Amino acid sequence: MKKVIILLLVSLSPLSAQNSGKIAGRVVDSKTKNPLPMANIVIRGTTFGAASDVEGNYYILNLPPGTYDLTASIVG
């Protein structure tokens, strides 16, 4: 199984009257640093998640403020 590095940029800024935020990052191979497209990123214990694009970038929107554990997986 490949080791995966997830780079996170967490921004939990309020939007209008709502109190929600976003988690964004990039999934890359730990050895080559090449992007990993179509990786699944899931917030443990929730139904929130995303898939990375062809450049390995992903974002998860409309999150309540808090601390989250992310899991990334890829087939292949």
Phi and psi in radians as a Rosetta constraint file:
Dihedral C 1 N 2 CA 2 C 2 CIRCULARHARMONIC -1.266 0.35
Dihedral N 2 CA 2 C 2 N 3 CIRCULARHARMONIC 2.517 0.35
Dihedral C 2 N 3 CA 3 C 3 CIRCULARHARMONIC -1.441 0.35
Dihedral N 3 CA 3 C 3 N 4 CIRCULARHARMONIC 2.454 0.35
Dihedral C 3 N 4 CA 4 C 4 CIRCULARHARMONIC -2.162 0.35
Dihedral N 4 CA 4 C 4 N 5 CIRCULARHARMONIC 2.381 0.35
Dihedral C 4 N 5 CA 5 C 5 CIRCULARHARMONIC -1.860 0.35
Dihedral N 5 CA 5 C 5 N 6 CIRCULARHARMONIC 2.278 0.35
Dihedral C 5 N 6 CA 6 C 6 CIRCULARHARMONIC -1.968 0.35
Dihedral N 6 CA 6 C 6 N 7 CIRCULARHARMONIC 2.122 0.35
Dihedral C 6 N 7 CA 7 C 7 CIRCULARHARMONIC -1.690 0.35
Dihedral N 7 CA 7 C 7 N 8 CIRCULARHARMONIC 2.180 0.35
Dihedral C 7 N 8 CA 8 C 8 CIRCULARHARMONIC -1.956 0.35
Dihedral N 8 CA 8 C 8 N 9 CIRCULARHARMONIC 2.445 0.35
Dihedral C 8 N 9 CA 9 C 9 CIRCULARHARMONIC -2.178 0.35
Dihedral N 9 CA 9 C 9 N 10 CIRCULARHARMONIC 1.952 0.35
Dihedral C 9 N 10 CA 10 C 10 CIRCULARHARMONIC -1.797 0.35
Dihedral N 10 CA 10 C 10 N 11 CIRCULARHARMONIC 2.217 0.35
Dihedral C 10 N 11 CA 11 C 11 CIRCULARHARMONIC -2.280 0.35
Dihedral N 11 CA 11 C 11 N 12 CIRCULARHARMONIC 1.909 0.35
Dihedral C 11 N 12 CA 12 C 12 CIRCULARHARMONIC -1.993 0.35
Dihedral N 12 CA 12 C 12 N 13 CIRCULARHARMONIC 1.071 0.35
Dihedral C 12 N 13 CA 13 C 13 CIRCULARHARMONIC -1.642 0.35
Dihedral N 13 CA 13 C 13 N 14 CIRCULARHARMONIC 2.472 0.35
Dihedral C 13 N 14 CA 14 C 14 CIRCULARHARMONIC -1.137 0.35
Dihedral N 14 CA 14 C 14 N 15 CIRCULARHARMONIC 2.520 0.35
Dihedral C 14 N 15 CA 15 C 15 CIRCULARHARMONIC -1.978 0.35
Dihedral N 15 CA 15 C 15 N 16 CIRCULARHARMONIC 2.032 0.35
Dihedral C 15 N 16 CA 16 C 16 CIRCULARHARMONIC 0.894 0.35
Dihedral N 16 CA 16 C 16 N 17 CIRCULARHARMONIC -2.178 0.35
Dihedral C 16 N 17 CA 17 C 17 CIRCULARHARMONIC -1.607 0.35
Dihedral N 17 CA 17 C 17 N 18 CIRCULARHARMONIC -0.055 0.35
Dihedral C 17 N 18 CA 18 C 18 CIRCULARHARMONIC -1.557 0.35
Dihedral N 18 CA 18 C 18 N 19 CIRCULARHARMONIC 2.682 0.35
Dihedral C 18 N 19 CA 19 C 19 CIRCULARHARMONIC -1.982 0.35
Dihedral N 19 CA 19 C 19 N 20 CIRCULARHARMONIC 1.393 0.35
Dihedral C 19 N 20 CA 20 C 20 CIRCULARHARMONIC -2.382 0.35
Dihedral N 20 CA 20 C 20 N 21 CIRCULARHARMONIC 2.887 0.35
Dihedral C 20 N 21 CA 21 C 21 CIRCULARHARMONIC -2.553 0.35
Dihedral N 21 CA 21 C 21 N 22 CIRCULARHARMONIC -2.857 0.35
Dihedral C 21 N 22 CA 22 C 22 CIRCULARHARMONIC -2.541 0.35
Dihedral N 22 CA 22 C 22 N 23 CIRCULARHARMONIC 2.528 0.35
Dihedral C 22 N 23 CA 23 C 23 CIRCULARHARMONIC -2.006 0.35
Dihedral N 23 CA 23 C 23 N 24 CIRCULARHARMONIC 2.291 0.35
Dihedral C 23 N 24 CA 24 C 24 CIRCULARHARMONIC -2.395 0.35
Dihedral N 24 CA 24 C 24 N 25 CIRCULARHARMONIC 2.650 0.35
Dihedral C 24 N 25 CA 25 C 25 CIRCULARHARMONIC -3.033 0.35
Dihedral N 25 CA 25 C 25 N 26 CIRCULARHARMONIC -2.925 0.35
Dihedral C 25 N 26 CA 26 C 26 CIRCULARHARMONIC -2.427 0.35
Dihedral N 26 CA 26 C 26 N 27 CIRCULARHARMONIC 2.375 0.35
Dihedral C 26 N 27 CA 27 C 27 CIRCULARHARMONIC -1.809 0.35
Dihedral N 27 CA 27 C 27 N 28 CIRCULARHARMONIC 2.161 0.35
Dihedral C 27 N 28 CA 28 C 28 CIRCULARHARMONIC -2.331 0.35
Dihedral N 28 CA 28 C 28 N 29 CIRCULARHARMONIC 2.730 0.35
Dihedral C 28 N 29 CA 29 C 29 CIRCULARHARMONIC -1.201 0.35
Dihedral N 29 CA 29 C 29 N 30 CIRCULARHARMONIC 2.361 0.35
Dihedral C 29 N 30 CA 30 C 30 CIRCULARHARMONIC -1.183 0.35
Dihedral N 30 CA 30 C 30 N 31 CIRCULARHARMONIC -0.468 0.35
Dihedral C 30 N 31 CA 31 C 31 CIRCULARHARMONIC -1.587 0.35
Dihedral N 31 CA 31 C 31 N 32 CIRCULARHARMONIC -0.886 0.35
Dihedral C 31 N 32 CA 32 C 32 CIRCULARHARMONIC -1.558 0.35
Dihedral N 32 CA 32 C 32 N 33 CIRCULARHARMONIC -0.318 0.35
Dihedral C 32 N 33 CA 33 C 33 CIRCULARHARMONIC 1.158 0.35
Dihedral N 33 CA 33 C 33 N 34 CIRCULARHARMONIC 0.233 0.35
Dihedral C 33 N 34 CA 34 C 34 CIRCULARHARMONIC -1.296 0.35
Dihedral N 34 CA 34 C 34 N 35 CIRCULARHARMONIC 2.539 0.35
Dihedral C 34 N 35 CA 35 C 35 CIRCULARHARMONIC -1.137 0.35
Dihedral N 35 CA 35 C 35 N 36 CIRCULARHARMONIC 2.602 0.35
Dihedral C 35 N 36 CA 36 C 36 CIRCULARHARMONIC -1.972 0.35
Dihedral N 36 CA 36 C 36 N 37 CIRCULARHARMONIC 1.687 0.35
Dihedral C 36 N 37 CA 37 C 37 CIRCULARHARMONIC -1.245 0.35
Dihedral N 37 CA 37 C 37 N 38 CIRCULARHARMONIC 2.658 0.35
Dihedral C 37 N 38 CA 38 C 38 CIRCULARHARMONIC 1.117 0.35
Dihedral N 38 CA 38 C 38 N 39 CIRCULARHARMONIC 0.427 0.35
Dihedral C 38 N 39 CA 39 C 39 CIRCULARHARMONIC -1.330 0.35
Dihedral N 39 CA 39 C 39 N 40 CIRCULARHARMONIC 2.524 0.35
Dihedral C 39 N 40 CA 40 C 40 CIRCULARHARMONIC -1.679 0.35
Dihedral N 40 CA 40 C 40 N 41 CIRCULARHARMONIC 2.201 0.35
Dihedral C 40 N 41 CA 41 C 41 CIRCULARHARMONIC -2.011 0.35
Dihedral N 41 CA 41 C 41 N 42 CIRCULARHARMONIC 2.140 0.35
Dihedral C 41 N 42 CA 42 C 42 CIRCULARHARMONIC -2.244 0.35
Dihedral N 42 CA 42 C 42 N 43 CIRCULARHARMONIC 2.459 0.35
Dihedral C 42 N 43 CA 43 C 43 CIRCULARHARMONIC -1.512 0.35
Dihedral N 43 CA 43 C 43 N 44 CIRCULARHARMONIC 2.043 0.35
Dihedral C 43 N 44 CA 44 C 44 CIRCULARHARMONIC -0.969 0.35
Dihedral N 44 CA 44 C 44 N 45 CIRCULARHARMONIC 2.388 0.35
Dihedral C 44 N 45 CA 45 C 45 CIRCULARHARMONIC 1.360 0.35
Dihedral N 45 CA 45 C 45 N 46 CIRCULARHARMONIC 0.156 0.35
Dihedral C 45 N 46 CA 46 C 46 CIRCULARHARMONIC -2.334 0.35
Dihedral N 46 CA 46 C 46 N 47 CIRCULARHARMONIC 3.103 0.35
Dihedral C 46 N 47 CA 47 C 47 CIRCULARHARMONIC -1.751 0.35
Dihedral N 47 CA 47 C 47 N 48 CIRCULARHARMONIC 0.139 0.35
Dihedral C 47 N 48 CA 48 C 48 CIRCULARHARMONIC -1.433 0.35
Dihedral N 48 CA 48 C 48 N 49 CIRCULARHARMONIC 2.432 0.35
Dihedral C 48 N 49 CA 49 C 49 CIRCULARHARMONIC -3.095 0.35
Dihedral N 49 CA 49 C 49 N 50 CIRCULARHARMONIC 3.106 0.35
Dihedral C 49 N 50 CA 50 C 50 CIRCULARHARMONIC -2.777 0.35
Dihedral N 50 CA 50 C 50 N 51 CIRCULARHARMONIC 2.934 0.35
Dihedral C 50 N 51 CA 51 C 51 CIRCULARHARMONIC -2.037 0.35
Dihedral N 51 CA 51 C 51 N 52 CIRCULARHARMONIC 2.507 0.35
Dihedral C 51 N 52 CA 52 C 52 CIRCULARHARMONIC -1.322 0.35
Dihedral N 52 CA 52 C 52 N 53 CIRCULARHARMONIC 2.628 0.35
Dihedral C 52 N 53 CA 53 C 53 CIRCULARHARMONIC -1.484 0.35
Dihedral N 53 CA 53 C 53 N 54 CIRCULARHARMONIC -2.982 0.35
Dihedral C 53 N 54 CA 54 C 54 CIRCULARHARMONIC -1.110 0.35
Dihedral N 54 CA 54 C 54 N 55 CIRCULARHARMONIC -0.377 0.35
Dihedral C 54 N 55 CA 55 C 55 CIRCULARHARMONIC -1.679 0.35
Dihedral N 55 CA 55 C 55 N 56 CIRCULARHARMONIC 0.076 0.35
Dihedral C 55 N 56 CA 56 C 56 CIRCULARHARMONIC 1.486 0.35
Dihedral N 56 CA 56 C 56 N 57 CIRCULARHARMONIC 0.021 0.35
Dihedral C 56 N 57 CA 57 C 57 CIRCULARHARMONIC -1.427 0.35
Dihedral N 57 CA 57 C 57 N 58 CIRCULARHARMONIC 2.562 0.35
Dihedral C 57 N 58 CA 58 C 58 CIRCULARHARMONIC -2.580 0.35
Dihedral N 58 CA 58 C 58 N 59 CIRCULARHARMONIC 2.808 0.35
Dihedral C 58 N 59 CA 59 C 59 CIRCULARHARMONIC -2.646 0.35
Dihedral N 59 CA 59 C 59 N 60 CIRCULARHARMONIC 2.579 0.35
Dihedral C 59 N 60 CA 60 C 60 CIRCULARHARMONIC -2.175 0.35
Dihedral N 60 CA 60 C 60 N 61 CIRCULARHARMONIC 2.105 0.35
Dihedral C 60 N 61 CA 61 C 61 CIRCULARHARMONIC -1.791 0.35
Dihedral N 61 CA 61 C 61 N 62 CIRCULARHARMONIC 2.924 0.35
Dihedral C 61 N 62 CA 62 C 62 CIRCULARHARMONIC 1.045 0.35
Dihedral N 62 CA 62 C 62 N 63 CIRCULARHARMONIC 0.786 0.35
Dihedral C 62 N 63 CA 63 C 63 CIRCULARHARMONIC -1.681 0.35
Dihedral N 63 CA 63 C 63 N 64 CIRCULARHARMONIC 2.421 0.35
Dihedral C 63 N 64 CA 64 C 64 CIRCULARHARMONIC -1.212 0.35
Dihedral N 64 CA 64 C 64 N 65 CIRCULARHARMONIC 2.654 0.35
Dihedral C 64 N 65 CA 65 C 65 CIRCULARHARMONIC -1.017 0.35
Dihedral N 65 CA 65 C 65 N 66 CIRCULARHARMONIC 2.515 0.35
Dihedral C 65 N 66 CA 66 C 66 CIRCULARHARMONIC 2.811 0.35
Dihedral N 66 CA 66 C 66 N 67 CIRCULARHARMONIC -3.035 0.35
Dihedral C 66 N 67 CA 67 C 67 CIRCULARHARMONIC -1.902 0.35
Dihedral N 67 CA 67 C 67 N 68 CIRCULARHARMONIC 2.361 0.35
Dihedral C 67 N 68 CA 68 C 68 CIRCULARHARMONIC -2.249 0.35
Dihedral N 68 CA 68 C 68 N 69 CIRCULARHARMONIC 2.605 0.35
Dihedral C 68 N 69 CA 69 C 69 CIRCULARHARMONIC -1.840 0.35
Dihedral N 69 CA 69 C 69 N 70 CIRCULARHARMONIC 2.197 0.35
Dihedral C 69 N 70 CA 70 C 70 CIRCULARHARMONIC -1.858 0.35
Dihedral N 70 CA 70 C 70 N 71 CIRCULARHARMONIC 2.571 0.35
Dihedral C 70 N 71 CA 71 C 71 CIRCULARHARMONIC -2.192 0.35
Dihedral N 71 CA 71 C 71 N 72 CIRCULARHARMONIC 2.311 0.35
Dihedral C 71 N 72 CA 72 C 72 CIRCULARHARMONIC -2.018 0.35
Dihedral N 72 CA 72 C 72 N 73 CIRCULARHARMONIC 2.402 0.35
Dihedral C 72 N 73 CA 73 C 73 CIRCULARHARMONIC -2.491 0.35
Dihedral N 73 CA 73 C 73 N 74 CIRCULARHARMONIC 2.694 0.35
Dihedral C 73 N 74 CA 74 C 74 CIRCULARHARMONIC -2.598 0.35
Dihedral N 74 CA 74 C 74 N 75 CIRCULARHARMONIC 2.527 0.35
Dihedral C 74 N 75 CA 75 C 75 CIRCULARHARMONIC -1.651 0.35
Dihedral N 75 CA 75 C 75 N 76 CIRCULARHARMONIC 2.333 0.35
